[in-house]
Amino acid sequence: MAKVKANKVAVYVFRQSAGETEFLQLRRAVQAAEYASTWQVVYGGIEKGEAAATAACRELREETGLVPLEFFQVQYVETFYSRSRDRVVLMPVFAVRVAKTARPVLNIEHDDFRWIPLAEVSEKFIWRSQREAIAIIQTDILTGSLAAKLLRIEQKPG
């Protein structure tokens, strides 16, 4: 029987310039254990006793070196089935706005990065859950809705 684990986070990094929003993708290094050479967002584990929001900030720092200008929880949980581990994984989602000139410094898990304009999300993000997360970020956060104010995390954890 497949186990259910909720010990990972997903962090969607975006920047805005001249009315355009772009989302960061990181390419998993060839030596990566899973999904080598695929384009992903910041994913990482939650350490024992660590809050999910704290893990999101730590993983952002470890994988990209980027500093958030704004930090949001997203009302979405990414789910997927890991066949190799026979496990259903649940990941709380966070969104981070960085400076329009932000340039990540990658760790050994990744070997390249790219910024994807919002208009190209449907063709560049291969996983349905990623496209769904971005759609919710667009609706709830990028539009400046009332939800954005409530979802904003004022104090950056970690």
N, C-alpha and C positions, 0 to 999 in steps of 0.2 A: 504494500500500500504506500502510495506517495506521501511524503511528509510535507507539511506546510511550514515555511520559514519566513519570518519578517525581520531579517537582520541585515538588510541592505538599504541604501538610499539612491535616488536618482536626482541629479542636479542639472537643470537646464540653464545654461549661461547665455545671456543675450546682451546685445549692445544696440544702441539706437543712434542714428545720425541722419540729419536732413529728412526726417519723416520715414526713414526706412529702419526696419528691425531685422537683425541677423542673429541666428543661433549658432553657437559653437558646436562643432563636431571634432572629436579626437579619433585618430586611426589607431586601433589596437596594434601593438608591435607584433612582428612575426613570431617572436618567442612567447607571446601571450598564451596562457593555458587554454583559454576559450575565445572563440570568435576572433582569431588572429586576422589582421588586415581588414577588419570591418570598421565602419565609421560609427561611433557611439557618442553618447553624452557622458558626463562625469558620473560614474557608478562607483560605489564603494560600500564597504562593510561598516556595520555599527559595532563598535567594541563593547565588551561587557560593561554594563553600568552607564553607557553613554547615551544621551538623548539623540534622537534622530536628527534634529536641527544642528546639534553640535557636530555630529558625524558628517553632515552635508558640508559644513564650513571647513572641517578638517580635510575632507576628500578634495574639495575645490582647491585648497591651498597645496596639498600634496601632489595633485595631478596637473595643476596648471599654474600655480603661483599667483593666481589672480585675486584681487581684492574687491569684494562686493561694494557697490555704491548703494544698492538696495537688495534686500533679502526677503523672499516671500515663501510661505508655505503654499502649496497648490492643493486644491481640493480634489486630489486624484491619487490613486495608488496604482502603480504599475504592477502588473502581474505577468508571470510567464512560467512555463513548465521547463525545467532543466531535465532533459532525458538522461544525460550522463549521471546525474545524481538522484534521479527519480524523485524530484522535489518541485513543489510549487513555491515560487518565490513572490513575496509581496514587498513592494518598495514604496515608502512614502516619497512624494515628489516635491522638490523645491525649485524655485526659480531665482536666479541671481542676475541683476543688471550690473554690468561693468562699464568702465569708461569706453567711449567710442574709439579710442586709440589702443585699447587693450590688446596685448599680445601675450599669449600663454607661454610659459616656460614648462616644457613637458618633462615628466618623469620617465622612468624606463618602461612603464606600461604602454606608452604611446610613442609613435615615431613621426606623426604629422598632425596638423590641425587645419581646419578651414571654417570660414564663416558662411552660413547658408542664409540667403535672403528669405524672408517669410513666404514670398511667392513660390519658392522652390522646395519648400518643406515636403510636400507630398511626393516628390520624385527623389529626394536625397536622403530622407529618413526611411529606412527599409522596414522598421518594425511598426506595426499598427499602434501599439501602446505609446510609442514615442510621438506619432502624429496626433493621437488623441490628447496626450499631455500638452503638446504645443497648442492645440486648438483651445484647450481650457485656459492655458496661460494667456492666449490672445484675448479670449472673451472676458476673463475675470481680472486680469492684471494690466495688460497693455492698453485696454480701453479707458483705464482710469476709473473704473466702476467703483461703487461703494464697496464691493467685495475686496478690491485691491487694498483699500485702507484697512480693512479688517484682517486681511491675510498677511499684511506686511509685518515682518519681525523687526522691531525697532533695534533691539540689542543684538548684535551679531554674536551668536554663540561661539564658544571656543576661543 
